[in-house]
Amino acid sequence: MTEKTGISYVKGDATAPQGKGVKVIAHICNDLGGWGKGFVLALSRRWPEPEAAYRRWHRERARNDFGLGAAQFVRVTDHLWVANVVGQRGIAPQALDRTRAGGPMARKGIPVRYEAIDAGLGRVAAKAQELGASVHMPRIGCGLAGGKWSRVEPLIAERLIGCGIPVTVYDR
């Protein structure tokens, strides 16, 4: 555990969270409805529900809260939930295959949106408190989204640790 932040760091797989009790696995999604690169592949290998729910949420976005900063909670077992947090605008060109690079889904610059991650983490905190859950995650926003952990870690510390919610970050 980092004394400065209170976040526990472990080597392991965030789709197999450690410890007892109810758990929420938080991860970052894009605002385009795309699911197919990065951590989401590991989620989909374990459970089909988070992907199906995310795609439905995006498809029906005209009638729901889908958008930057939103969070969707999908129960995958009796004591485990997945939080699909929309914290990325578009998809980085390097995340697209070569045939689509530069196409309509690509955006200039990095896709991470720290303010959206912050808002989404606030929603994760509320759900974790409601469930009495701990929160587990990879280094959200720092893979394909292109973010910096030095910007994301303080958001986690403030939104989750600051509310007394235990957080474990998994490094493969």
Backbone hydrogen bonds in HBPLUS format (Angstrom, degrees):
<---DONOR---> <-ACCEPTOR-->    atom                        ^
c    i                          cat <-CA-CA->   ^        H-A-AA   ^      H-
h    n   atom  resd res      DA  || num        DHA   H-A  angle D-A-AA Bond
n    s   type  num  typ     dist DA aas  dist angle  dist       angle   num
A0002-THR N   A0007-ILE O   2.96 MM   5  5.69 163.9  1.99 156.3 155.7     1
A0006-GLY N   A0002-THR O   2.71 MM   4  5.36 161.3  1.74 160.7 166.3     2
A0008-SER N   A0167-VAL O   3.00 MM 159  6.19 171.6  2.00 161.3 159.0     3
A0169-VAL N   A0008-SER O   2.75 MM 161  6.15 162.9  1.78 166.1 171.0     4
A0010-VAL N   A0169-VAL O   2.98 MM 159  6.35 160.5  2.02 164.1 168.3     5
A0171-ASP N   A0010-VAL O   2.87 MM 161  6.24 159.5  1.91 157.8 164.6     6
A0012-GLY N   A0171-ASP O   2.86 MM 159  5.83 155.3  1.92 134.9 141.9     7
A0016-ALA N   A0013-ASP O   2.94 MM   3  5.48 162.2  1.97 117.9 122.5     8
A0134-SER N   A0022-VAL O   3.07 MM 112  6.57 152.9  2.15 149.7 149.6     9
A0023-LYS N   A0079-HIS O   2.90 MM  56  6.24 155.3  1.96 147.7 154.3    10
A0081-TRP N   A0023-LYS O   2.95 MM  58  6.32 154.7  2.01 150.9 159.3    11
A0024-VAL N   A0134-SER O   2.87 MM 110  6.25 145.4  1.99 153.5 164.9    12
A0136-HIS N   A0024-VAL O   2.77 MM 112  6.06 158.5  1.81 160.8 164.2    13
A0025-ILE N   A0081-TRP O   2.84 MM  56  6.23 163.4  1.87 150.8 154.0    14
A0083-ALA N   A0025-ILE O   2.71 MM  58  5.93 169.7  1.72 153.9 155.9    15
A0026-ALA N   A0136-HIS O   2.82 MM 110  6.19 154.4  1.89 163.3 171.8    16
A0027-HIS N   A0083-ALA O   3.20 MM  56  6.39 151.9  2.29 169.9 168.2    17
A0085-VAL N   A0027-HIS O   3.08 MM  58  6.02 158.0  2.13 155.4 161.3    18
A0029-CYS N   A0085-VAL O   2.67 MM  56  5.69 154.9  1.73 152.2 152.8    19
A0087-GLY N   A0029-CYS O   3.14 MM  58  6.04 143.9  2.27 150.1 155.7    20
A0031-ASP N   A0088-GLN O   2.94 MM  57  6.22 122.7  2.28 157.4 172.1    21
A0041-LEU N   A0038-GLY O   3.10 MM   3  6.00 154.6  2.17 124.5 129.9    22
A0042-ALA N   A0039-PHE O   2.99 MM   3  5.39 123.9  2.31 108.5 121.7    23
A0043-LEU N   A0039-PHE O   3.18 MM   4  6.62 155.6  2.25 150.2 157.4    24
A0044-SER N   A0040-VAL O   2.88 MM   4  6.10 163.7  1.91 150.0 154.0    25
A0045-ARG N   A0041-LEU O   2.99 MM   4  6.20 144.3  2.12 143.1 152.3    26
A0046-ARG N   A0043-LEU O   3.04 MM   3  5.32 132.3  2.27 102.3 115.0    27
A0047-TRP N   A0043-LEU O   2.83 MM   4  6.04 167.8  1.84 163.9 167.7    28
A0052-ALA N   A0048-PRO O   3.19 MM   4  6.35 173.8  2.19 161.5 163.4    29
A0053-ALA N   A0049-GLU O   2.87 MM   4  5.92 165.2  1.89 158.1 162.2    30
A0054-TYR N   A0050-PRO O   2.94 MM   4  6.04 158.4  1.99 143.2 149.5    31
A0055-ARG N   A0051-GLU O   2.90 MM   4  6.10 171.3  1.91 159.7 161.6    32
A0056-ARG N   A0052-ALA O   3.05 MM   4  6.18 158.0  2.10 145.2 151.3    33
A0057-TRP N   A0053-ALA O   2.82 MM   4  5.97 160.4  1.86 149.3 155.4    34
A0058-HIS N   A0054-TYR O   2.87 MM   4  6.14 160.2  1.91 155.0 159.5    35
A0059-ARG N   A0055-ARG O   2.90 MM   4  6.02 165.1  1.92 146.6 151.4    36
A0060-GLU N   A0056-ARG O   2.89 MM   4  6.03 151.6  1.97 151.4 158.1    37
A0061-ARG N   A0058-HIS O   3.07 MM   3  4.93 158.1  2.12 114.3 113.0    38
A0063-ARG N   A0060-GLU O   2.87 MM   3  5.75 163.3  1.90 129.7 135.0    39
A0064-ASN N   A0061-ARG O   3.39 MM   3  5.07 176.5  2.39 102.1 102.6    40
A0070-ALA N   A0067-GLY O   2.99 MM   3  5.60 162.7  2.02 143.3 144.9    41
A0069-GLY N   A0086-VAL O   2.74 MM  17  5.44 168.9  1.75 163.7 160.5    42
A0086-VAL N   A0070-ALA O   2.97 MM  16  5.55 163.3  2.00 155.8 161.4    43
A0072-GLN N   A0084-ASN O   2.92 MM  12  5.05 154.7  1.98 133.9 142.1    44
A0084-ASN N   A0072-GLN O   2.81 MM  12  5.05 154.5  1.87 155.0 157.9    45
A0074-VAL N   A0082-VAL O   2.85 MM   8  5.13 165.2  1.87 149.5 154.6    46
A0082-VAL N   A0074-VAL O   2.76 MM   8  5.13 153.6  1.83 141.9 150.7    47
A0076-VAL N   A0080-LEU O   2.90 MM   4  5.76 161.6  1.93 149.3 155.5    48
A0077-THR N   A0080-LEU O   3.29 MM   3  5.05 158.2  2.34 140.0 137.8    49
A0080-LEU N   A0077-THR O   3.45 MM   3  5.05 173.1  2.46 100.0 102.0    50
A0113-ARG N   A0087-GLY O   2.97 MM  26  5.48 149.0  2.07 153.5 145.2    51
A0089-ARG N   A0111-PRO O   2.79 MM  22  4.87 155.6  1.84 147.0 140.5    52
A0095-ALA N   A0092-ALA O   2.82 MM   3  5.33 153.8  1.88 118.7 127.5    53
A0096-LEU N   A0093-PRO O   3.12 MM   3  5.40 155.7  2.19 107.7 115.1    54
A0100-ARG N   A0097-ASP O   2.99 MM   3  5.64 148.7  2.09 118.9 127.6    55
A0101-ALA N   A0097-ASP O   3.03 MM   4  6.10 127.5  2.32 147.8 161.9    56
A0103-GLY N   A0100-ARG O   2.77 MM   3  5.21 151.6  1.85 145.0 145.2    57
A0106-ALA N   A0103-GLY O   3.11 MM   3  5.59 146.0  2.23 113.3 122.5    58
A0112-VAL N   A0145-ALA O   2.98 MM  33  4.78 142.6  2.12 148.8 137.2    59
A0116-ALA N   A0113-ARG O   3.04 MM   3  5.33 125.2  2.35 103.3 117.2    60
A0117-ILE N   A0113-ARG O   3.00 MM   4  6.38 153.3  2.07 151.4 159.8    61
A0118-ASP N   A0114-TYR O   2.85 MM   4  6.07 160.3  1.89 150.5 156.0    62
A0119-ALA N   A0115-GLU O   3.03 MM   4  6.23 162.0  2.06 141.1 145.5    63
A0120-GLY N   A0116-ALA O   2.84 MM   4  5.98 163.8  1.87 148.7 153.9    64
A0121-LEU N   A0117-ILE O   2.78 MM   4  5.96 154.6  1.84 151.7 158.4    65
A0122-GLY N   A0118-ASP O   3.09 MM   4  6.38 142.5  2.23 142.4 152.2    66
A0122-GLY N   A0119-ALA O   3.12 MM   3  5.11 124.0  2.45  94.2 108.5    67
A0123-ARG N   A0119-ALA O   3.22 MM   4  6.66 145.4  2.35 142.9 151.7    68
A0123-ARG N   A0120-GLY O   3.05 MM   3  5.09 119.9  2.43  94.9 109.5    69
A0124-VAL N   A0120-GLY O   2.89 MM   4  6.27 150.4  1.98 146.2 155.5    70
A0125-ALA N   A0121-LEU O   2.81 MM   4  6.01 155.9  1.87 146.2 152.4    71
A0126-ALA N   A0122-GLY O   3.12 MM   4  6.38 156.5  2.18 141.2 146.6    72
A0127-LYS N   A0123-ARG O   3.07 MM   4  6.33 160.9  2.10 148.4 153.1    73
A0128-ALA N   A0124-VAL O   2.81 MM   4  5.99 163.7  1.84 155.3 160.4    74
A0129-GLN N   A0125-ALA O   2.91 MM   4  6.07 157.9  1.96 150.3 155.9    75
A0130-GLU N   A0126-ALA O   3.01 MM   4  6.20 158.0  2.05 143.9 150.2    76
A0131-LEU N   A0127-LYS O   2.93 MM   4  6.16 152.5  2.01 150.5 157.6    77
A0132-GLY N   A0128-ALA O   2.78 MM   4  5.66 122.4  2.12 139.1 154.2    78
A0133-ALA N   A0128-ALA O   2.83 MM   5  4.69 158.9  1.87 139.4 143.5    79
A0132-GLY N   A0129-GLN O   3.27 MM   3  4.96 138.2  2.45  91.2 102.8    80
A0135-VAL N   A0166-PRO O   2.88 MM  31  6.26 170.2  1.89 164.2 166.9    81
A0168-THR N   A0135-VAL O   2.92 MM  33  6.43 153.3  1.99 154.2 163.0    82
A0137-MET N   A0168-THR O   3.05 MM  31  6.54 144.6  2.18 158.0 167.0    83
A0170-TYR N   A0137-MET O   2.84 MM  33  6.12 159.4  1.88 152.1 159.0    84
A0140-ILE N   A0138-PRO O   2.78 MM   2  5.44 121.2  2.13 114.5  96.9    85
A0142-CYS N   A0139-ARG O   3.20 MM   3  5.86 151.9  2.29 141.3 142.6    86
A0147-GLY N   A0141-GLY O   2.71 MM   6  5.23 135.4  1.90 148.8 154.5    87
A0146-GLY N   A0143-GLY O   3.08 MM   3  5.64 154.6  2.14 113.3 120.6    88
A0151-ARG N   A0148-LYS O   2.93 MM   3  5.48 156.1  1.99 113.8 121.5    89
A0152-VAL N   A0148-LYS O   3.17 MM   4  6.54 146.0  2.30 143.0 153.1    90
A0153-GLU N   A0149-TRP O   2.84 MM   4  5.63 171.2  1.85 153.2 156.1    91
A0155-LEU N   A0152-VAL O   2.92 MM   3  5.28 126.9  2.21 109.9 124.5    92
A0156-ILE N   A0152-VAL O   3.15 MM   4  6.53 154.0  2.22 156.0 163.9    93
A0157-ALA N   A0153-GLU O   2.94 MM   4  6.22 163.3  1.97 155.2 160.2    94
A0158-GLU N   A0154-PRO O   2.94 MM   4  6.05 158.2  1.99 142.1 147.6    95
A0159-ARG N   A0155-LEU O   2.87 MM   4  5.90 170.5  1.87 152.6 155.0    96
A0160-LEU N   A0156-ILE O   2.89 MM   4  5.44 157.6  1.94 140.6 147.9    97
A0161-ILE N   A0156-ILE O   3.27 MM   5  6.69 155.7  2.33 145.9 152.4    98
A0162-GLY N   A0157-ALA O   2.77 MM   5  5.98 132.6  2.00 147.5 162.6    99
A0163-CYS N   A0160-LEU O   2.94 MM   3  5.25 147.7  2.05 106.9 116.9   100
A0165-ILE N   A0160-LEU O   3.07 MM   5  5.25 162.6  2.10 144.3 139.3   101
A0164-GLY N   A0161-ILE O   2.86 MM   3  5.02 160.8  1.89 113.9 117.2   102
